[in-house]
Amino acid sequence: MHRRFPARATALPVCSLALLLVSPLAASATGPETMKALVVSDGHLLLRTVPKPQPRAGEVRIEIRAAAVNPADWKMARMASRMGPTPILGLDASGTIDAVGPSVEGWKRGDPVIALVRPPHGAYAQYAIVPADFIAPKPRTLTFDEAAGIPVAGITAWRSLIDVADLQPGQRVLIDGGAGGVGSAAVQIAKARGAYVIATASARNIRFLRSIGADEVIDYTAGPFERKVKDVDVVLATVNRADALRAIATLKPGGILVSIVGPVPADRCAAARIRCSAPGSSGGQPAAPYLRDVDRLADAGKYRVSVERVFPLSEAAEAWTLNEQGHTRGKLILSVAH
Ligand SMILES: NC(=O)c1ccc[n+]([C@@H]2O[C@H](COP(=O)([O-])OP(=O)(O)OC[C@H]3O[C@@H](n4cnc5c(N)ncnc54)[C@H](OP(=O)(O)O)[C@@H]3O)[C@@H](O)[C@H]2O)c1
């Protein structure tokens, strides 16, 4: 199937993302110094043979086993020309260390890891170079497919709830969009923190959310959630700005609304006597401490990644189209063959 995605994001209807894939992963062999990668080129997503990147000082090379899909991937694709001629997208990876650059300590070839990867040298490839402070050990309790779903979702949820909201045991927290990548991470982190966790989802996800620790699940299709939820200390808004605005009514005075879907007007927050915030940019801050925090929860049996579906890397376009529909439970994973 030959499809192309439009160059501009703003005018796109939902589900309009279309991509061009020209060759299956197995179509041509790679040499020792080359690898297969999905590159964005002139509005198309192409499977290409490209040079295998070499680690510099402070970096490791990961042989990628799985990459996770994030909404940021297909959003970035529409602005890919700003990243250079043929960027490789993908932020989340799991795999094994394949080469270690000078001055890297504590890691060796073969170590299983998870990584936050940076486009334009992203995770949609057989190998990626990552600074050593952007990796952490793969949790023993999770498969490579599951572990690939940790970085963006886990870091975003951790920074929002712990760093920004300073969530405390016994506090009431509302996770709007509890079944998604960030939402399901947040439900588990909040539960592990000892909070009372309320999450929104459609009816098909009620049992799932209960299984990962939600104390209450509000079916958003049965009426506005703000009519059913009151007096929460913390809200994490992951669905859209309209929901974030409605969530103001669920907070008690002095509470905090953390939005990862755009800012909430300061006057609305002041009128409700709440604080409004966002996790903000990490500013290049090392991801490893966050990854290790989530690792610890996973290895303690308090954090898992629900994989809705695994696609081969060559079917990333289909995975993006599915994710863009907005109803992914947990994560969609791209399996990377070698
Ligand atoms: N600022 C940041 O740092 C940052 C970081 C990561 C992500 N984000 C953004 O945050 C958003 C969420 O990311 P994600 O990875 O979690 O997305 P995702 O995994 O694709 O989220 C899908 C989930 O949203 C739920 N959902 C859809 N409509 C809903 C509604 N009206 N009420 C409650 N739940 C609803 C779906 O549940 P049902 O199937 O039950 O509807 C589904 O489980 C995206 O816009 C992403 O770009 C921002």
The ligand as a Tripos MOL2 file, in Angstrom:
@<TRIPOS>MOLECULE
LIG
   48    52     1     0     0
SMALL
NO_CHARGES

@<TRIPOS>ATOM
      1 N1          3.6050   16.9680   27.5040 N.am      1 LIG1
      2 C1          4.1870   15.8000   27.6080 C.2       1 LIG1
      3 O1          5.2440   15.6980   28.1800 O.2       1 LIG1
      4 C2          3.5020   14.6020   27.0220 C.ar      1 LIG1
      5 C3          4.1100   13.3440   27.1810 C.ar      1 LIG1
      6 C4          3.4430   12.2200   26.6960 C.ar      1 LIG1
      7 C5          2.2260   12.3670   26.0510 C.ar      1 LIG1
      8 N2          1.6960   13.5960   25.8700 N.ar      1 LIG1
      9 C6          0.3870   13.7620   25.1940 C.3       1 LIG1
     10 O2         -0.5860   13.2430   26.0780 O.3       1 LIG1
     11 C7         -1.6440   12.6490   25.3520 C.3       1 LIG1
     12 C8         -1.8580   11.2190   25.8310 C.3       1 LIG1
     13 O3         -0.7380   10.4210   25.4650 O.3       1 LIG1
     14 P1         -0.8240    8.8350   25.5900 P.3       1 LIG1
     15 O4          0.4450    8.2920   25.0860 O.co2     1 LIG1
     16 O5         -1.3000    8.4330   26.9290 O.co2     1 LIG1
     17 O6         -1.9900    8.5570   24.5090 O.3       1 LIG1
     18 P2         -2.7500    7.1880   24.1900 P.3       1 LIG1
     19 O7         -2.0830    6.0480   24.8360 O.co2     1 LIG1
     20 O8         -2.9320    7.1320   22.7190 O.co2     1 LIG1
     21 O9         -4.1890    7.4250   24.8910 O.3       1 LIG1
     22 C9         -5.2650    6.6400   24.4850 C.3       1 LIG1
     23 C10        -6.2420    6.4840   25.6480 C.3       1 LIG1
     24 O10        -7.0440    7.6520   25.7730 O.3       1 LIG1
     25 C11        -8.3020    7.2410   26.3190 C.3       1 LIG1
     26 N3         -9.3350    8.1990   26.0140 N.ar      1 LIG1
     27 C12        -9.6930    8.6790   24.8020 C.ar      1 LIG1
     28 N4        -10.7090    9.5820   24.9470 N.ar      1 LIG1
     29 C13       -10.9820    9.6440   26.2730 C.ar      1 LIG1
     30 C14       -11.9010   10.4010   27.0520 C.ar      1 LIG1
     31 N5        -12.7590   11.2650   26.4820 N.pl3     1 LIG1
     32 N6        -11.8970   10.2320   28.3850 N.ar      1 LIG1
     33 C15       -11.0410    9.3620   28.9770 C.ar      1 LIG1
     34 N7        -10.1410    8.6030   28.2930 N.ar      1 LIG1
     35 C16       -10.1040    8.7630   26.9550 C.ar      1 LIG1
     36 C17        -8.5760    5.9310   25.6350 C.3       1 LIG1
     37 O11        -9.4100    5.1520   26.4760 O.3       1 LIG1
     38 P3        -10.8220    4.5860   25.8940 P.3       1 LIG1
     39 O12       -10.4450    3.6400   24.7950 O.co2     1 LIG1
     40 O13       -11.4450    3.9490   27.0760 O.co2     1 LIG1
     41 O14       -11.5410    5.7790   25.3540 O.co2     1 LIG1
     42 C18        -7.1800    5.3150   25.4380 C.3       1 LIG1
     43 O15        -6.8870    4.3300   26.4010 O.3       1 LIG1
     44 C19        -1.2590   12.7880   23.8850 C.3       1 LIG1
     45 O16        -1.8700   13.9550   23.3630 O.3       1 LIG1
     46 C20         0.2350   12.9660   23.9270 C.3       1 LIG1
     47 O17         0.7450   13.6540   22.7990 O.3       1 LIG1
     48 C21         2.3050   14.7170   26.3430 C.ar      1 LIG1
@<TRIPOS>BOND
     1     1     2 1
     2     2     3 2
     3     2     4 1
     4     4     5 ar
     5     4    48 ar
     6     5     6 ar
     7     6     7 ar
     8     7     8 ar
     9     8     9 1
    10     8    48 ar
    11     9    10 1
    12     9    46 1
    13    10    11 1
    14    11    12 1
    15    11    44 1
    16    12    13 1
    17    13    14 1
    18    14    15 2
    19    14    16 1
    20    14    17 1
    21    17    18 1
    22    18    19 2
    23    18    20 1
    24    18    21 1
    25    21    22 1
    26    22    23 1
    27    23    24 1
    28    23    42 1
    29    24    25 1
    30    25    26 1
    31    25    36 1
    32    26    27 ar
    33    26    35 ar
    34    27    28 ar
    35    28    29 ar
    36    29    30 ar
    37    29    35 ar
    38    30    31 1
    39    30    32 ar
    40    32    33 ar
    41    33    34 ar
    42    34    35 ar
    43    36    37 1
    44    36    42 1
    45    37    38 1
    46    38    39 2
    47    38    40 1
    48    38    41 1
    49    42    43 1
    50    44    45 1
    51    44    46 1
    52    46    47 1
@<TRIPOS>SUBSTRUCTURE
     1 LIG1         1 GROUP 0 **** ****
